[in-house]
Amino acid sequence: MAAQAAAAAQAAAAQAAQAEAAESWYLALLGFAEHFRTSSPPKIRLCVHCLQAVFPFKPPQRIEARTHLQLGSVLYHHTKNSEQARSHLEKAWLISQQIPQFEDVKFEAASLLSELYCQEQLHTLEKDLVSACDLLGVGAEYARVVGSEYTRALFLLSKGMLLLMERKLQEVHPLLTLCGQIVENWQGNPIQKESLRVFFLVLQVTHYLDAGQVKSVKPCLKQLQQCIQTISTLHDDEILPSNPADLFHWLPKEHMCVLVYLVTVMHSMQAGYLEKAQKYTDKALMQLEKLKMLDCSPILSSFQVILLEHIIMCRLVTGHKATALQEISQVCQLCQQSPRLFSNHAAQLHTLLGLYCVSVNCMDNAEAQFTTALRLTNHQELWAFIVTNLASVYIREGNRHQEVLYSLLERINPDHSFPVRRFLRETLKMSNAEDLNRLTACSLVLLGHIFYVLGNHRESNNMVVPAMQLASKIPDMSVQLWSSALLRDLNKACGNAMDAHEAAQMHQNFSQQLLQDHIEACSLPEHNLITWTDGPPPLQFQAQNGPNTSLASLL
């Protein structure tokens, strides 16, 4: 017995010495790896070599799993070698599964793997939406087989989102109907149920807005806003679902809140409630700033860029060009931080710069910006918007672009045999039916101008007066300027001296506001952005000596 005890003691001592030795070489290699990782600049190749040197020692499982995790993390964050990063993270996760009470490594490996998988899936979606839809369909069928109606709804809603992007509307309608039934019938975690409803309603609202149905969408939008209020009052339930297939999550509720603000801004913009759009944009941007202090999720930057794109258009309409230009500069700065973000928003950014150029009468720069935007997009609606604005530039420039203008008009509408006034009246009917206030105001003032030129002063007045009222409500500075000029000329022609004087005074006030803003915008260093047409956004801007464009067309 004494001999056995002595042998056991010797074995334990040898094992302890071996563990101590193992720990010392491991700590040494780990220290070297961390030194190289935190060097300035980081020496990632040497860091990776130090961590790889751990494996020939055949370390214990705990050290092996942690080293795979460290290698995967370094490769994921500091290199483009996603294949090796994924391999190490998967090994870390598999080994940690076999070790009791080793949750920190297991959960960190799973978290990094989920990020990596999401990035790979995003790249797949960008390259092949058809295949992505098929994969989501397979996912929905698998969820149905394993009895997870919650995850089935997530897959189907994701597929519906892609079908909307592809404009496959005949497939979207039955799919959204099915999703609505699944969401309403599913009984489970209240936050999960409400998050499904938010996803479903966001798709419905964007579908309506894509079709220009601003009035018809109001009930859905109200439901969406009520839904996000409900979610904000619910506490996160720590109890995990009994079905492992229900562990998917769409968006954190804080992100959903920003998304609902964004959808509300889109609706307000289309409806012509620009002050409301600005109010919700301010709320959303404040929320985003708070979230970005703790959360580096790329989707937050995407939300921020889309919100800024909308508010920039608001500023240009309301006559705040200088503020719009500074916000365009903010979008440039955000895009500098993310090549993917710039790739997705480059065409929109050049389009906004083109609109700004038009507002300050820099027509050559506007043409260059719109032409660049056309080169960068294959999105049908954005293409039509850019081409229409480019055509308006050529019209304002006169005869020197006549052939190019006719070519553009041919691409917009090959049928030239339409009566302009009848189409304007049809536009008025449609815009009135759906409360599209800006479209209504623009159509009214244009019809009023046509009737004035034709000498039909009474009909002209019937169009211009409501145009002015609606433009003041929006407020749309350009339509107000145009309407006040027409009212001045109409009243002069009809011999109404006092009304003519009042309209002339209004016109003068609007002109002065626009002139002041014009001078301020053209004096900003960011004004030099109008010359940028190639590559990534410039990092800095030279100061301007002052406005260098003609102001006559504004007045």
C-alpha positions as CSV (number, residue, x, y, z in Angstrom):
1,M,0.0,0.0,0.0
2,A,2.8,2.4,0.9
3,A,4.5,1.6,-2.5
4,Q,1.3,2.3,-4.3
5,A,0.8,5.6,-2.5
6,A,4.3,6.6,-3.2
7,A,3.9,5.8,-6.9
8,A,0.6,7.7,-7.0
9,A,2.3,10.7,-5.4
10,Q,5.1,10.6,-7.9
11,A,2.6,10.5,-10.8
12,A,0.7,13.4,-9.4
13,A,3.8,15.4,-8.9
14,A,4.9,14.6,-12.5
15,Q,1.5,15.6,-13.8
16,A,1.6,18.9,-11.8
17,A,5.1,19.6,-13.1
18,Q,4.0,18.9,-16.7
19,A,1.0,21.2,-16.3
20,E,3.1,23.9,-14.9
21,A,5.6,23.6,-17.8
22,A,2.7,23.5,-20.3
23,E,1.3,26.6,-18.7
24,S,4.6,28.4,-18.9
25,W,5.3,27.8,-22.6
26,Y,1.6,28.6,-23.4
27,L,1.8,31.9,-21.5
28,A,5.0,32.8,-23.2
29,L,3.6,32.2,-26.7
30,L,0.4,34.0,-25.8
31,G,2.4,37.0,-24.5
32,F,4.4,37.2,-27.7
33,A,1.2,37.0,-29.8
34,E,-0.5,39.7,-27.8
35,H,2.7,41.9,-28.1
36,F,2.6,41.6,-31.9
37,R,-1.1,42.1,-32.1
38,T,-1.0,45.4,-30.1
39,S,2.1,46.7,-31.8
40,S,1.8,49.9,-33.8
41,P,1.3,49.0,-36.6
42,P,0.0,45.5,-35.6
43,K,2.2,42.6,-36.8
44,I,-0.6,40.2,-37.5
45,R,1.5,37.6,-39.4
46,L,3.9,37.2,-36.4
47,C,0.9,37.1,-34.0
48,V,-0.7,34.3,-36.0
49,H,2.6,32.3,-36.1
50,C,2.9,32.5,-32.3
51,L,-0.6,31.2,-31.8
52,Q,-0.1,28.4,-34.4
53,A,3.0,27.3,-32.5
54,V,0.8,26.2,-29.6
55,F,-0.7,23.2,-31.5
56,P,2.6,21.1,-32.0
57,F,2.8,20.9,-28.1
58,K,-0.5,18.9,-28.1
59,P,-2.0,21.1,-25.4
60,P,-4.9,20.2,-23.1
61,Q,-8.4,20.7,-24.6
62,R,-9.0,24.0,-22.8
63,I,-5.9,25.6,-24.2
64,E,-6.5,24.1,-27.7
65,A,-10.1,25.5,-27.8
66,R,-9.0,28.9,-26.5
67,T,-6.1,29.1,-29.1
68,H,-8.5,28.2,-31.9
69,L,-10.8,31.0,-30.7
70,Q,-7.9,33.5,-30.5
71,L,-6.7,32.6,-34.0
72,G,-10.2,32.8,-35.5
73,S,-10.8,36.2,-33.9
74,V,-7.4,37.6,-35.1
75,L,-8.0,36.3,-38.6
76,Y,-11.6,37.6,-38.7
77,H,-10.9,41.1,-37.4
78,H,-7.5,41.8,-39.1
79,T,-7.3,39.8,-42.3
80,K,-9.5,38.9,-45.3
81,N,-8.9,35.2,-44.8
82,S,-12.5,34.3,-43.8
83,E,-12.1,30.6,-44.6
84,Q,-9.3,30.1,-42.1
85,A,-11.1,32.3,-39.5
86,R,-14.2,30.2,-39.9
87,S,-12.3,26.9,-39.6
88,H,-10.6,28.0,-36.3
89,L,-13.8,29.3,-34.8
90,E,-15.7,26.1,-35.7
91,K,-13.0,24.0,-34.1
92,A,-13.1,26.2,-31.0
93,W,-16.9,25.8,-30.7
94,L,-16.8,22.0,-31.3
95,I,-14.0,21.4,-28.7
96,S,-15.6,23.7,-26.1
97,Q,-18.8,21.6,-26.4
98,Q,-16.9,18.7,-24.9
99,I,-15.6,20.7,-21.9
100,P,-17.9,21.3,-18.9
101,Q,-18.3,24.9,-17.6
102,F,-16.4,26.4,-20.6
103,E,-19.3,28.7,-21.7
104,D,-17.1,31.8,-22.3
105,V,-15.2,30.2,-25.2
106,K,-18.2,28.5,-26.5
107,F,-20.4,31.6,-26.6
108,E,-17.7,33.9,-28.0
109,A,-16.9,31.4,-30.8
110,A,-20.6,31.1,-31.6
111,S,-21.0,34.9,-31.6
112,L,-18.1,35.5,-34.0
113,L,-19.3,32.6,-36.2
114,S,-22.7,34.2,-36.5
115,E,-21.2,37.5,-37.5
116,L,-19.0,35.8,-40.1
117,Y,-22.0,33.7,-41.5
118,C,-24.1,36.9,-41.7
119,Q,-21.4,38.7,-43.7
120,E,-21.1,35.7,-46.1
121,Q,-24.9,35.6,-46.5
122,L,-25.1,39.3,-47.2
123,H,-22.5,38.9,-50.0
124,T,-24.6,36.1,-51.4
125,L,-27.7,38.2,-51.4
126,E,-26.0,41.0,-53.2
127,K,-24.7,38.7,-55.9
128,D,-27.7,36.4,-56.5
129,L,-31.1,37.3,-55.2
130,V,-32.8,34.4,-57.0
131,S,-30.6,31.8,-55.3
132,A,-31.1,33.6,-52.0
133,C,-34.9,33.4,-52.3
134,D,-34.6,29.7,-53.0
135,L,-32.4,29.2,-49.9
136,L,-34.9,31.1,-47.8
137,G,-37.6,28.9,-49.1
138,V,-35.7,25.8,-48.1
139,G,-35.2,27.3,-44.6
140,A,-38.9,28.0,-44.3
141,E,-39.7,24.4,-45.2
142,Y,-37.2,23.0,-42.8
143,A,-38.7,25.2,-40.0
144,R,-42.1,23.9,-40.8
145,V,-40.9,20.3,-40.6
146,V,-39.3,20.8,-37.2
147,G,-42.4,22.6,-35.9
148,S,-41.1,26.1,-35.6
149,E,-43.7,28.5,-37.0
150,Y,-41.8,31.5,-35.6
151,T,-38.7,30.7,-37.6
152,R,-40.8,29.7,-40.6
153,A,-42.3,33.2,-40.5
154,L,-38.8,34.8,-40.3
155,F,-37.7,32.9,-43.4
156,L,-40.8,33.7,-45.3
157,L,-40.7,37.4,-44.4
158,S,-37.0,37.5,-45.5
159,K,-38.0,36.0,-48.8
160,G,-40.8,38.5,-49.1
161,M,-38.3,41.3,-48.6
162,L,-36.1,40.0,-51.4
163,L,-39.1,39.6,-53.7
164,L,-40.1,43.2,-53.1
165,M,-36.5,44.2,-54.0
166,E,-36.8,42.2,-57.2
167,R,-40.3,43.8,-57.9
168,K,-41.9,40.3,-58.2
169,L,-45.2,41.7,-56.9
170,Q,-47.4,38.7,-58.1
171,E,-45.3,36.5,-55.8
172,V,-45.2,39.0,-52.9
173,H,-49.0,39.3,-52.4
174,P,-49.8,35.6,-51.5
175,L,-46.5,35.3,-49.5
176,L,-47.4,38.4,-47.3
177,T,-50.9,37.1,-46.9
178,L,-49.5,33.7,-45.6
179,C,-47.0,35.5,-43.3
180,G,-49.8,37.6,-41.8
181,Q,-51.8,34.5,-41.0
182,I,-48.7,32.7,-39.4
183,V,-47.8,35.8,-37.3
184,E,-51.4,36.3,-36.0
185,N,-51.8,32.6,-35.2
186,W,-48.4,32.0,-33.5
187,Q,-48.5,32.0,-29.7
188,G,-45.2,32.4,-28.0
189,N,-42.8,34.8,-26.5
190,P,-44.5,38.3,-26.7
191,I,-41.3,40.1,-27.8
192,Q,-40.7,37.5,-30.6
193,K,-44.4,37.8,-31.7
194,E,-44.3,41.6,-31.8
195,S,-40.9,41.6,-33.6
196,L,-42.5,39.4,-36.3
197,R,-45.4,41.8,-36.6
198,V,-43.0,44.7,-37.0
199,F,-41.1,42.9,-39.8
200,F,-44.4,42.1,-41.5
201,L,-45.8,45.6,-41.2
202,V,-42.5,47.2,-42.3
203,L,-42.8,45.1,-45.5
204,Q,-46.4,46.1,-46.0
205,V,-45.7,49.8,-45.5
206,T,-42.7,49.9,-47.9
207,H,-44.7,48.0,-50.4
208,Y,-47.5,50.7,-50.3
209,L,-44.9,53.5,-50.4
210,D,-43.2,51.9,-53.5
211,A,-46.5,52.1,-55.2
212,G,-47.0,55.8,-54.2
213,Q,-50.0,54.9,-52.0
214,V,-49.4,57.4,-49.3
215,K,-53.0,57.7,-48.1
216,S,-53.8,53.9,-48.3
217,V,-50.8,53.0,-46.2
218,K,-51.9,55.1,-43.2
219,P,-53.7,52.3,-41.3
220,C,-50.7,49.9,-41.7
221,L,-48.3,52.7,-40.6
222,K,-50.4,53.4,-37.5
223,Q,-50.4,49.7,-36.6
224,L,-46.6,49.6,-37.0
225,Q,-46.2,52.6,-34.7
226,Q,-48.5,51.1,-32.1
227,C,-46.6,47.8,-32.4
228,I,-43.2,49.4,-31.6
229,Q,-44.7,51.2,-28.6
230,T,-45.9,47.8,-27.3
231,I,-42.4,46.3,-27.8
232,S,-40.8,49.1,-25.9
233,T,-42.9,48.4,-22.8
234,L,-42.1,44.6,-22.8
235,H,-39.2,43.2,-20.8
236,D,-36.8,40.8,-22.4
237,D,-37.7,37.3,-21.3
238,E,-34.6,35.3,-20.2
239,I,-36.4,32.0,-20.6
240,L,-35.1,30.3,-23.7
241,P,-37.6,28.8,-26.2
242,S,-38.2,25.0,-25.8
243,N,-37.7,24.5,-29.6
244,P,-34.0,25.1,-30.5
245,A,-35.2,26.3,-34.0
246,D,-36.9,29.3,-32.3
247,L,-33.6,30.8,-31.2
248,F,-33.3,33.0,-34.2
249,H,-33.8,36.8,-33.7
250,W,-34.5,39.4,-36.3
251,L,-33.5,42.7,-34.9
252,P,-32.9,44.1,-31.4
253,K,-35.9,46.2,-30.3
254,E,-33.7,49.4,-30.2
255,H,-32.9,48.8,-33.9
256,M,-36.5,48.2,-34.7
257,C,-37.4,51.6,-33.1
258,V,-35.0,53.4,-35.4
259,L,-36.4,51.4,-38.4
260,V,-39.9,52.5,-37.6
261,Y,-38.7,56.1,-37.4
262,L,-37.1,55.7,-40.8
263,V,-40.3,54.3,-42.4
264,T,-42.3,57.2,-40.9
265,V,-39.8,59.7,-42.4
266,M,-40.2,58.0,-45.8
267,H,-44.0,58.4,-45.5
268,S,-43.8,62.0,-44.4
269,M,-41.5,62.8,-47.3
270,Q,-43.8,61.3,-49.9
271,A,-46.8,62.9,-48.4
272,G,-45.2,66.3,-48.3
273,Y,-45.2,66.7,-44.5
274,L,-41.6,68.0,-44.5
275,E,-41.7,69.4,-41.0
276,K,-42.9,66.1,-39.6
277,A,-40.2,64.3,-41.6
278,Q,-37.5,66.6,-40.0
279,K,-38.9,66.0,-36.5
280,Y,-38.8,62.2,-36.9
281,T,-35.3,62.3,-38.5
282,D,-34.0,64.3,-35.5
283,K,-35.4,61.7,-33.1
284,A,-34.0,58.8,-35.1
285,L,-30.5,60.4,-35.4
286,M,-30.4,61.1,-31.7
287,Q,-31.3,57.4,-31.0
288,L,-28.6,56.3,-33.5
289,E,-25.9,58.4,-31.8
290,K,-26.7,56.8,-28.5
291,L,-26.8,53.2,-29.9
292,K,-23.5,53.7,-31.8
293,M,-21.7,54.5,-28.6
294,L,-22.2,50.9,-27.5
295,D,-23.0,49.0,-30.7
296,C,-20.9,48.9,-33.9
297,S,-23.4,47.0,-36.0
298,P,-23.1,48.0,-39.7
299,I,-26.9,48.3,-40.0
300,L,-26.9,51.4,-37.8
301,S,-24.6,53.2,-40.3
302,S,-27.0,52.2,-43.1
303,F,-30.0,53.6,-41.2
304,Q,-28.0,56.8,-40.6
305,V,-27.2,57.2,-44.3
306,I,-30.7,56.6,-45.4
307,L,-32.1,59.1,-42.9
308,L,-29.6,61.7,-44.0
309,E,-30.5,61.1,-47.7
310,H,-34.1,61.9,-46.9
311,I,-33.4,64.9,-44.7
312,I,-31.1,66.3,-47.4
313,M,-34.0,66.3,-49.9
314,C,-36.1,68.0,-47.3
315,R,-33.6,70.8,-46.8
316,L,-33.3,71.4,-50.6
317,V,-37.1,71.6,-50.9
318,T,-37.5,73.9,-47.9
319,G,-34.7,76.2,-49.1
320,H,-31.9,75.3,-46.7
321,K,-29.1,74.5,-49.1
322,A,-26.2,75.2,-46.8
323,T,-27.5,72.7,-44.2
324,A,-28.2,70.1,-47.0
325,L,-24.6,70.5,-48.2
326,Q,-23.2,69.9,-44.7
327,E,-25.4,66.8,-44.3
328,I,-24.1,65.6,-47.7
329,S,-20.7,65.9,-46.3
330,Q,-21.8,63.8,-43.3
331,V,-22.8,61.0,-45.7
332,C,-19.4,61.3,-47.4
333,Q,-17.7,60.8,-44.0
334,L,-19.8,57.8,-43.2
335,C,-19.1,56.2,-46.6
336,Q,-15.3,56.8,-46.1
337,Q,-15.5,54.5,-43.1
338,S,-17.2,51.6,-45.0
339,P,-16.4,50.6,-48.6
340,R,-19.6,48.5,-48.7
341,L,-21.7,51.4,-47.5
342,F,-20.2,53.6,-50.2
343,S,-20.7,51.0,-52.9
344,N,-24.4,50.8,-51.9
345,H,-25.0,54.5,-51.7
346,A,-22.6,56.1,-54.3
347,A,-25.3,56.6,-56.9
348,Q,-27.7,58.2,-54.3
349,L,-24.8,60.5,-53.1
350,H,-24.0,61.8,-56.6
351,T,-27.8,62.3,-57.2
352,L,-28.1,64.4,-54.1
353,L,-25.0,66.4,-55.2
354,G,-26.7,66.9,-58.6
355,L,-29.9,68.2,-56.9
356,Y,-27.8,70.6,-54.8
357,C,-26.0,71.8,-58.0
358,V,-29.3,72.5,-59.6
359,S,-30.5,74.5,-56.5
360,V,-27.4,76.7,-56.7
361,N,-27.5,77.0,-60.5
362,C,-24.3,75.1,-61.2
363,M,-25.7,73.3,-64.2
364,D,-22.5,71.9,-65.7
365,N,-21.7,70.3,-62.3
366,A,-25.3,69.1,-62.0
367,E,-24.9,67.4,-65.4
368,A,-21.7,65.7,-64.3
369,Q,-23.1,64.5,-61.0
370,F,-26.3,63.0,-62.6
371,T,-24.2,61.4,-65.4
372,T,-21.9,59.8,-62.7
373,A,-25.0,58.6,-60.8
374,L,-26.4,57.0,-63.9
375,R,-23.2,55.1,-64.4
376,L,-23.3,53.8,-60.9
377,T,-26.9,52.5,-60.7
378,N,-28.9,49.7,-62.2
379,H,-31.9,50.4,-59.9
380,Q,-34.9,51.1,-62.2
381,E,-36.7,53.8,-60.0
382,L,-33.5,55.6,-59.2
383,W,-32.5,55.6,-62.8
384,A,-35.8,57.1,-63.9
385,F,-35.4,59.8,-61.2
386,I,-31.9,60.7,-62.3
387,V,-32.8,60.8,-66.0
388,T,-35.8,63.0,-65.3
389,N,-33.6,65.5,-63.4
390,L,-30.9,65.4,-66.0
391,A,-33.6,66.2,-68.6
392,S,-34.7,69.2,-66.6
393,V,-31.0,70.4,-66.5
394,Y,-30.9,70.2,-70.3
395,I,-34.2,72.1,-70.6
396,R,-32.9,74.9,-68.4
397,E,-29.6,75.0,-70.4
398,G,-31.5,75.7,-73.7
399,N,-30.7,74.6,-77.3
400,R,-27.1,73.5,-76.9
401,H,-28.3,70.1,-75.4
402,Q,-31.3,69.7,-77.7
403,E,-30.3,66.4,-79.3
404,V,-29.3,64.8,-76.0
405,L,-32.5,66.0,-74.4
406,Y,-34.6,64.3,-77.1
407,S,-32.6,61.1,-76.6
408,L,-33.3,61.2,-72.9
409,L,-37.0,61.9,-73.4
410,E,-37.2,59.0,-75.8
411,R,-35.7,56.7,-73.0
412,I,-38.2,58.1,-70.4
413,N,-41.3,57.8,-72.6
414,P,-41.1,56.6,-76.2
415,D,-44.7,57.8,-76.9
416,H,-44.5,61.5,-77.8
417,S,-48.1,61.8,-78.9
418,F,-49.6,62.6,-75.5
419,P,-51.5,65.8,-74.7
420,V,-49.6,67.5,-71.9
421,R,-52.5,69.2,-70.1
422,R,-54.6,66.0,-70.0
423,F,-51.7,64.1,-68.4
424,L,-51.2,66.9,-65.9
425,R,-54.9,66.7,-64.9
426,E,-54.5,62.9,-64.5
427,T,-51.5,63.6,-62.3
428,L,-53.6,65.9,-60.2
429,K,-56.4,63.3,-59.8
430,M,-53.9,60.6,-58.7
431,S,-52.0,62.9,-56.3
432,N,-55.2,64.2,-54.7
433,A,-56.5,60.7,-54.3
434,E,-53.3,59.6,-52.3
435,D,-52.5,62.9,-50.6
436,L,-49.3,63.4,-52.5
437,N,-49.1,67.1,-51.5
438,R,-45.8,68.1,-53.3
439,L,-46.9,66.4,-56.5
440,T,-50.3,68.2,-56.3
441,A,-48.6,71.6,-55.7
442,C,-46.2,71.2,-58.6
443,S,-48.9,70.0,-60.9
444,L,-51.2,72.9,-60.0
445,V,-48.5,75.6,-60.5
446,L,-47.4,74.1,-63.8
447,L,-51.0,74.0,-65.0
448,G,-51.5,77.5,-63.8
449,H,-48.5,78.7,-65.7
450,I,-49.7,77.0,-68.9
451,F,-53.1,78.6,-68.6
452,Y,-51.4,82.0,-67.9
453,V,-49.4,81.7,-71.1
454,L,-52.5,80.7,-73.0
455,G,-54.3,83.9,-71.7
456,N,-56.8,82.0,-69.6
457,H,-56.3,84.1,-66.5
458,R,-59.3,82.8,-64.6
459,E,-58.3,79.2,-64.9
460,S,-54.7,80.1,-64.1
461,N,-55.8,81.8,-60.9
462,N,-57.9,78.7,-59.9
463,M,-54.7,76.6,-60.1
464,V,-52.1,79.0,-58.7
465,V,-53.9,80.0,-55.5
466,P,-54.3,76.5,-54.1
467,A,-50.7,75.7,-55.3
468,M,-49.5,78.6,-53.2
469,Q,-51.6,77.5,-50.2
470,L,-50.3,73.9,-50.4
471,A,-46.7,75.0,-51.0
472,S,-46.8,77.1,-47.8
473,K,-48.1,74.1,-45.9
474,I,-45.3,71.8,-47.0
475,P,-43.3,74.2,-47.1
476,D,-41.8,74.1,-50.7
477,M,-39.7,77.2,-51.3
478,S,-39.4,76.8,-55.1
479,V,-43.1,76.3,-55.6
480,Q,-43.8,79.3,-53.3
481,L,-41.4,81.4,-55.4
482,W,-42.9,80.3,-58.7
483,S,-46.5,80.7,-57.4
484,S,-45.9,84.2,-56.0
485,A,-44.4,85.3,-59.4
486,L,-47.4,84.0,-61.2
487,L,-49.8,85.7,-58.8
488,R,-48.0,89.0,-59.2
489,D,-48.2,88.8,-63.0
490,L,-51.8,87.5,-63.0
491,N,-53.0,90.3,-60.8
492,K,-51.1,92.9,-62.9
493,A,-52.8,91.5,-66.0
494,C,-56.2,91.7,-64.4
495,G,-55.7,95.2,-63.0
496,N,-55.6,94.2,-59.3
497,A,-52.9,96.6,-58.2
498,M,-53.1,95.8,-54.4
499,D,-53.0,92.0,-54.9
500,A,-50.2,92.4,-57.4
501,H,-48.2,94.5,-54.9
502,E,-48.8,91.9,-52.1
503,A,-47.7,89.0,-54.4
504,A,-44.6,91.0,-55.5
505,Q,-43.7,91.6,-51.9
506,M,-44.0,87.8,-51.1
507,H,-41.9,87.1,-54.2
508,Q,-39.2,89.5,-53.0
509,N,-39.2,87.9,-49.5
510,F,-38.8,84.4,-50.9
511,S,-36.1,85.7,-53.3
512,Q,-34.1,87.2,-50.5
513,Q,-34.3,84.1,-48.4
514,L,-33.0,82.0,-51.3
515,L,-30.3,84.5,-52.1
516,Q,-29.0,84.5,-48.6
517,D,-28.9,80.7,-48.4
518,H,-27.3,80.5,-51.8
519,I,-24.4,82.8,-50.7
520,E,-23.9,80.8,-47.5
521,A,-23.9,77.5,-49.2
522,C,-21.5,78.5,-52.0
523,S,-19.1,79.9,-49.3
524,L,-18.8,76.6,-47.5
525,P,-15.6,74.5,-48.1
526,E,-18.0,71.5,-48.7
527,H,-19.2,73.3,-51.9
528,N,-16.1,71.8,-53.6
529,L,-17.8,68.5,-53.5
530,I,-19.7,69.5,-56.7
531,T,-16.5,68.8,-58.7
532,W,-16.1,65.2,-57.3
533,T,-17.2,62.6,-59.9
534,D,-14.8,59.7,-59.5
535,G,-13.5,57.3,-56.8
536,P,-14.3,57.5,-53.1
537,P,-15.4,60.7,-51.4
538,P,-12.6,63.3,-50.9
539,L,-11.2,63.4,-47.3
540,Q,-11.1,67.2,-47.0
541,F,-12.3,70.4,-48.7
542,Q,-10.6,73.6,-49.5
543,A,-12.3,76.8,-48.3
544,Q,-14.3,78.8,-50.8
545,N,-13.6,82.5,-51.4
546,G,-17.3,83.1,-52.0
547,P,-20.1,82.2,-54.4
548,N,-19.0,81.7,-58.0
549,T,-22.3,81.0,-59.7
550,S,-24.9,83.3,-61.2
551,L,-27.8,84.2,-58.9
552,A,-30.0,85.7,-61.6
553,S,-31.9,82.5,-62.2
554,L,-32.9,82.2,-58.6
555,L,-34.6,85.6,-58.6
